[in-house]
Amino acid sequence: MKKYLVVLLLLISTVSAFAADIDIIPKLSLCIPGTFRSDYEVDVAVNIGVEGKYFLNNYFAVAFGVDWLINRNISMGLKASRENWGADQYYTNSKFTMVPVYAGIIWIPFGNLGEYKPYLRIDGGYNVYCAISNGSGTTPGYYVGGGFGFELYERYIFELHATRYQATDNDTDVSYKDILFKFGYKFTI
């Protein structure tokens, strides 16, 4: 019994020592109008997500997270409407949802000190879920993103991201490109 108790205490202390350096950041994102397959427009929308961040040193951190792109509305793009393309109306008035899981590298050029911490980041991952209304044979694809942000007063996170989500639908590659603003609040455990 004592062996199990000692092993359990060692395990708990090891995990808590490692976990003491992890930041958990729930995020809310506001997405400006994006493009779907480059000839459709996507309305303003929101994402919700959560990210874990671990500092390797004062200048670099790694992040792991998940986002949920809540029902995006797709409409015919302005250029297509003006030029009366109209031949390809397949996605007009459709909705889609994606859930990317990602890992990122964060570079903090001025170090992890002070009240204002600007940083640059790149992310890469995979959409574990993708659904398009009226879609046929939809399969998820990769996710890439990058941007910059800053941490304010060691708690508030503000980021500007450019993202690209890839999927396949109806035996055609489709992509969704967007620029979004992320807002978060950091909890350290």
Salt bridges, closest charged atoms under 4 A:
ASP23 OD2 - LYS186 NZ 3.64
ASP39 OD2 - ARG37 NH2 3.30
GLU51 OE2 - LYS27 NZ 3.23
GLU51 OE1 - ARG121 NH2 2.81
ASP67 OD2 - LYS182 NZ 3.10
ASP88 OD2 - ARG37 NH2 2.51
ASP123 OD1 - ARG121 NH2 3.05
ASP123 OD2 - HIS161 ND1 3.97
GLU151 OE1 - LYS53 NZ 3.96
GLU151 OE2 - LYS117 NZ 3.23
GLU151 OE2 - LYS186 NZ 2.79
GLU159 OE1 - LYS27 NZ 3.04
GLU159 OE2 - ARG121 NH1 3.03
GLU159 OE1 - HIS161 NE2 2.96
